[in-house]
Amino acid sequence: MMSKRSTARRVSLRPGKGWLRRNFITEIYLPSLFVRRRGIALRPHFPILTADQVCLTWIGHASFLISWRGLNILIDPIWSLWLKVIKRIRHPGVRLDHLPDIDLVLVTHAHFDHLDRRTLRKVAAAQPIIVPEGVGTLVAGLGFNRVHEMKPWESLSVGDIHVTLTPCLHWGARVLHDRYRGFGGFHLRLGSRSIFHCGDSAYFDGFSQIGESLPTEIALLPIGAYEPPTKREVHMNPEQAIRAFKELKAQFMIPMHYGSFRLSYEPVEEPVQRLEKEISRHKLEHAVKIMAEGVPLVF
């Protein structure tokens, strides 16, 4: 059965056609340095949950806090205001010191906007962390008591939290020469509830299989950075995210991976604008929840 499942597919590092026709440095990077950061860090009022409720708080970009039965899970936490030389243009929605105690940390891959060592060092408090295969060396020594590495379709239970690493279409190298590092998404089973964070995946034909193998209630899907300077298909656009959501057969979709960093050519406002058109076209107003950073949402 395992051999019939879709596997993680690596995007080629070779630039696509026409990637030199525009200049990312002059069009996007330099102007972003002079943009005033938007947004504010809120002090959330985390609600008291019943045994069957889950609460999601979007920090910004691909970072989420998930709370369930007194347990708190952080996925791809990044609070840094810079990715080396790339400026964050929206503040994280929650201050780090306003977080509850974190019980488990998940990191989908080694890219700097998902694996932020500075943030992880501050979050680490002798709890476990789960990463794809080959990524453990980047988080070892930061203060976690256990580092679990996983391959696609492997599952692990941490107390009552059941985690499966799913395949995706992306790549995991932190620098060009370390392409051995794994990448993927995370499916969480929390009692009768289920949440799927697809990592940085571009659209691929594996979403239907993920949905069949891992029934999903809430899907966290990226909608931004779809016009990269390299012209490679490395992220989903809003239309592809809606298609993936429908193929997963999830009940709710929460968009992510937009608005925090200028990583591609599309205007900052465009991902949400295109998503809203797709929501209207497919009559998904009840299913797609566009979250505000720092505002907890209970399901």
PLY file of the C-alpha trace (Angstrom):
ply
format ascii 1.0
element vertex 299
property float x
property float y
property float z
element edge 298
property int vertex1
property int vertex2
end_header
0.00 0.00 0.00
2.76 2.42 0.89
4.42 1.99 -2.53
1.23 3.11 -4.30
1.08 6.37 -2.42
2.32 9.60 -3.93
5.78 10.65 -2.82
7.33 14.02 -2.15
8.38 15.59 -5.45
11.32 17.94 -5.65
11.07 21.12 -7.71
14.03 21.58 -10.00
16.41 24.38 -9.08
16.71 25.29 -12.75
15.05 28.67 -13.47
12.03 28.71 -15.76
11.82 30.42 -19.13
11.89 34.20 -19.11
13.19 34.57 -15.56
15.65 37.30 -16.60
13.00 39.52 -18.19
12.29 41.31 -14.90
14.60 42.55 -12.17
13.46 41.42 -8.72
16.09 43.57 -6.97
14.90 46.87 -8.45
11.18 46.06 -8.75
10.49 44.36 -5.43
13.45 44.03 -3.07
14.76 47.59 -2.90
11.32 49.26 -2.71
10.30 46.89 0.10
13.17 48.15 2.26
11.46 51.55 2.47
7.96 50.24 3.19
6.74 50.76 6.73
5.79 47.51 8.42
2.06 47.05 8.83
0.08 45.20 11.42
0.44 45.04 15.18
1.20 42.31 17.67
-1.97 41.66 19.64
-2.31 40.18 23.10
-4.78 37.43 22.25
-7.52 36.37 24.61
-7.26 32.65 24.15
-10.71 31.17 24.75
-11.47 28.33 27.13
-12.15 25.32 24.92
-14.45 22.38 25.38
-12.96 18.91 24.96
-13.97 18.77 21.28
-12.91 22.27 20.22
-9.70 23.36 18.53
-8.42 26.92 18.36
-6.18 28.25 15.59
-4.22 31.49 15.78
-2.45 32.68 12.63
0.81 34.39 13.52
1.51 35.40 9.94
3.13 33.82 6.86
2.93 30.01 7.47
3.11 30.22 11.29
0.20 28.89 13.32
-0.56 28.19 16.97
-2.98 25.29 17.40
-4.57 24.70 20.80
-6.52 21.61 21.86
-7.32 20.13 25.27
-4.75 22.31 27.00
-2.00 21.43 24.51
-0.35 24.00 22.27
1.34 23.24 18.95
3.43 25.68 16.90
3.93 25.11 13.16
6.71 26.84 11.20
7.20 29.61 13.78
9.01 32.71 12.58
9.04 35.95 14.54
12.12 37.46 12.89
11.66 40.79 11.13
14.24 39.92 8.47
15.01 36.86 6.33
18.70 37.66 6.12
18.29 40.69 3.80
14.55 40.39 3.01
12.40 42.63 5.18
9.23 41.44 6.85
6.50 43.89 5.83
3.88 42.83 8.41
4.53 42.34 12.10
3.81 38.92 13.61
0.28 38.92 14.99
1.29 37.83 18.50
4.30 38.72 20.62
6.48 35.76 21.49
6.18 36.44 25.21
2.37 36.36 24.93
2.34 32.76 23.74
1.10 30.03 26.06
3.48 27.22 26.99
4.28 25.26 23.83
4.04 21.47 23.97
5.15 20.55 20.44
6.85 22.32 17.52
6.56 21.24 13.88
8.77 22.52 11.03
7.82 21.57 7.47
11.21 22.21 5.81
14.50 24.03 6.14
13.86 27.24 4.19
14.63 30.38 6.17
11.02 31.59 6.19
9.86 28.33 7.80
12.82 27.20 9.90
13.95 30.27 11.80
16.65 29.26 14.27
16.41 32.52 16.21
12.71 31.99 16.86
13.13 28.29 17.59
15.81 29.01 20.17
13.40 31.34 21.98
10.49 28.90 21.75
12.47 25.85 22.85
11.73 24.80 26.43
12.65 21.12 26.53
9.65 20.07 24.44
9.81 17.81 21.34
10.16 19.07 17.78
9.28 17.19 14.60
11.04 17.87 11.29
11.44 16.06 7.95
14.35 13.69 7.42
17.71 15.47 7.19
16.55 18.62 8.97
17.33 17.53 12.53
20.89 18.87 12.48
19.53 22.40 12.01
17.44 22.31 15.19
19.68 20.21 17.42
21.18 22.14 20.30
18.51 24.85 20.32
16.88 23.62 23.52
14.44 20.89 22.46
14.50 17.69 24.47
13.74 15.43 21.49
14.21 15.89 17.77
12.09 13.53 15.66
12.86 13.21 11.94
10.17 11.80 9.65
9.81 10.58 6.07
6.65 11.15 4.00
3.73 9.00 5.18
5.43 8.19 8.48
3.35 8.83 11.59
4.25 9.59 15.18
2.21 10.07 18.33
3.32 12.62 20.90
0.95 11.99 23.78
-2.55 12.44 22.35
-1.29 14.30 19.26
-0.99 12.07 16.18
1.26 13.51 13.44
1.81 12.31 9.86
4.31 13.86 7.46
2.70 14.21 4.04
4.38 14.54 0.64
4.37 17.80 -1.27
5.85 19.44 -4.36
8.67 21.68 -3.19
12.30 21.32 -2.16
14.12 21.34 1.16
17.63 22.69 0.68
18.63 25.48 3.05
21.61 26.24 0.82
22.23 24.97 -2.70
24.50 22.05 -1.79
22.29 20.38 0.88
19.49 19.02 -1.29
19.34 15.87 0.85
17.08 17.60 3.35
13.46 16.45 3.39
10.28 18.52 3.13
6.54 18.01 3.40
3.35 18.96 5.18
1.87 17.85 8.50
-1.46 16.18 9.13
-2.58 16.36 12.76
-5.19 14.13 14.32
-6.44 15.57 17.58
-9.04 13.20 18.93
-11.94 13.45 16.48
-10.53 16.62 14.87
-7.99 16.86 12.05
-5.85 19.68 10.65
-3.60 19.64 7.59
-0.77 22.17 7.07
0.57 21.47 3.59
3.89 23.25 4.09
5.13 25.22 1.10
3.71 22.89 -1.50
3.06 23.88 -5.07
-0.03 22.29 -6.56
0.49 18.62 -7.45
-1.58 15.52 -8.05
-1.05 14.17 -4.53
-3.74 16.18 -2.75
-6.52 13.74 -3.63
-4.49 10.87 -2.25
-3.68 12.77 0.92
-7.37 13.46 1.40
-8.25 9.81 0.87
-5.54 8.51 3.20
-5.87 11.21 5.85
-9.40 12.62 6.16
-9.06 16.32 6.83
-11.39 18.79 8.52
-9.30 22.00 8.38
-6.77 22.61 5.58
-4.13 25.34 5.89
-3.10 26.12 2.32
-0.67 28.69 0.85
-1.94 31.27 -1.63
1.02 33.63 -2.12
4.53 33.89 -3.63
3.33 32.37 -6.92
5.24 34.74 -9.23
8.80 33.98 -8.06
11.79 35.68 -9.72
13.10 32.28 -10.88
9.86 31.50 -12.77
9.71 28.07 -11.12
6.40 26.57 -9.96
7.25 26.45 -6.28
4.06 27.70 -4.58
0.30 27.57 -5.19
-1.72 30.47 -6.45
-5.23 31.08 -5.01
-7.00 29.15 -7.76
-4.75 26.14 -7.23
-5.27 26.34 -3.48
-9.05 26.12 -3.95
-8.54 23.14 -6.26
-6.34 21.44 -3.67
-8.92 22.17 -0.96
-11.66 20.52 -2.99
-9.46 17.52 -3.79
-8.64 17.10 -0.11
-12.40 17.10 0.60
-11.75 19.19 3.71
-14.55 21.06 5.46
-12.69 24.34 6.02
-9.79 26.11 4.36
-7.55 28.75 5.92
-5.21 30.60 3.52
-1.62 31.30 4.54
1.81 32.21 3.15
0.96 35.71 1.97
1.37 39.29 3.13
4.38 38.96 5.44
7.34 38.88 3.03
7.81 40.04 -0.57
9.11 36.81 -2.09
7.70 37.20 -5.59
6.37 39.70 -8.10
2.62 39.67 -7.43
1.25 42.74 -5.60
0.80 42.28 -1.86
-2.99 42.58 -2.05
-3.46 40.29 -5.05
-3.50 36.82 -3.38
-6.49 37.65 -1.19
-8.27 39.47 -4.01
-7.93 36.46 -6.31
-8.94 34.13 -3.49
-12.11 36.12 -2.81
-13.09 35.81 -6.47
-12.60 32.04 -6.30
-14.60 31.84 -3.08
-17.48 33.63 -4.78
-17.19 31.60 -7.98
-17.31 28.28 -6.11
-19.78 29.52 -3.45
-17.39 28.68 -0.63
-18.14 31.61 1.67
-19.05 29.20 4.49
-15.89 27.10 4.07
-12.96 29.46 3.50
-11.93 31.46 6.58
-9.57 34.37 5.90
-7.96 34.93 9.27
-6.48 38.08 10.79
-3.07 37.73 12.39
-3.22 37.31 16.14
-6.97 36.68 16.37
-7.85 33.17 17.69
-10.52 31.28 15.80
-12.39 28.37 17.40
-13.65 25.40 15.40
0 1
1 2
2 3
3 4
4 5
5 6
6 7
7 8
8 9
9 10
10 11
11 12
12 13
13 14
14 15
15 16
16 17
17 18
18 19
19 20
20 21
21 22
22 23
23 24
24 25
25 26
26 27
27 28
28 29
29 30
30 31
31 32
32 33
33 34
34 35
35 36
36 37
37 38
38 39
39 40
40 41
41 42
42 43
43 44
44 45
45 46
46 47
47 48
48 49
49 50
50 51
51 52
52 53
53 54
54 55
55 56
56 57
57 58
58 59
59 60
60 61
61 62
62 63
63 64
64 65
65 66
66 67
67 68
68 69
69 70
70 71
71 72
72 73
73 74
74 75
75 76
76 77
77 78
78 79
79 80
80 81
81 82
82 83
83 84
84 85
85 86
86 87
87 88
88 89
89 90
90 91
91 92
92 93
93 94
94 95
95 96
96 97
97 98
98 99
99 100
100 101
101 102
102 103
103 104
104 105
105 106
106 107
107 108
108 109
109 110
110 111
111 112
112 113
113 114
114 115
115 116
116 117
117 118
118 119
119 120
120 121
121 122
122 123
123 124
124 125
125 126
126 127
127 128
128 129
129 130
130 131
131 132
132 133
133 134
134 135
135 136
136 137
137 138
138 139
139 140
140 141
141 142
142 143
143 144
144 145
145 146
146 147
147 148
148 149
149 150
150 151
151 152
152 153
153 154
154 155
155 156
156 157
157 158
158 159
159 160
160 161
161 162
162 163
163 164
164 165
165 166
166 167
167 168
168 169
169 170
170 171
171 172
172 173
173 174
174 175
175 176
176 177
177 178
178 179
179 180
180 181
181 182
182 183
183 184
184 185
185 186
186 187
187 188
188 189
189 190
190 191
191 192
192 193
193 194
194 195
195 196
196 197
197 198
198 199
199 200
200 201
201 202
202 203
203 204
204 205
205 206
206 207
207 208
208 209
209 210
210 211
211 212
212 213
213 214
214 215
215 216
216 217
217 218
218 219
219 220
220 221
221 222
222 223
223 224
224 225
225 226
226 227
227 228
228 229
229 230
230 231
231 232
232 233
233 234
234 235
235 236
236 237
237 238
238 239
239 240
240 241
241 242
242 243
243 244
244 245
245 246
246 247
247 248
248 249
249 250
250 251
251 252
252 253
253 254
254 255
255 256
256 257
257 258
258 259
259 260
260 261
261 262
262 263
263 264
264 265
265 266
266 267
267 268
268 269
269 270
270 271
271 272
272 273
273 274
274 275
275 276
276 277
277 278
278 279
279 280
280 281
281 282
282 283
283 284
284 285
285 286
286 287
287 288
288 289
289 290
290 291
291 292
292 293
293 294
294 295
295 296
296 297
297 298
